[in-house]
Amino acid sequence: MAKMDKPDPETSRIFGERAAGLGGQSKKMFGCPCLFVNGNMVAGVYGAIVFFRVPPADQPAWKSAHPELLPFAPMSGTPMKEYLSVVVAAVAPLWLAEALEIARDYGLTLPAKTPKVKKSS
């Protein structure tokens, strides 16, 4: 299994500042800070990048307007189909805040996930 990139402290700080006040729930996934809406992950940090969920129909326009965006592929080059990623140092803070708002809004359109019930032994 491939080793996961640990979250960069500066990227995590910037992500936390931009995600604050968006609503949703902040929690860690595999040790990385992430933002969840209705139980669905919509954005997070992986190494020095921020990834965020974008409706598939909107991705071509986003990629065209922002050539610094890449598909989010954390493990073995297999991209997660609804996620784009960007190195935080490559974008303006207001742009990142807008991207996180889009991800949050998209998350609000998804069916809510219910927590899994833990099996007793």
Helices and strands as residue ranges (DSSP letters): H 9-19, E 25-29, E 32-37, E 40-46, E 49-53, G 56-58, H 59-65, E 70-71, E 83-87, G 88-90, H 93-109
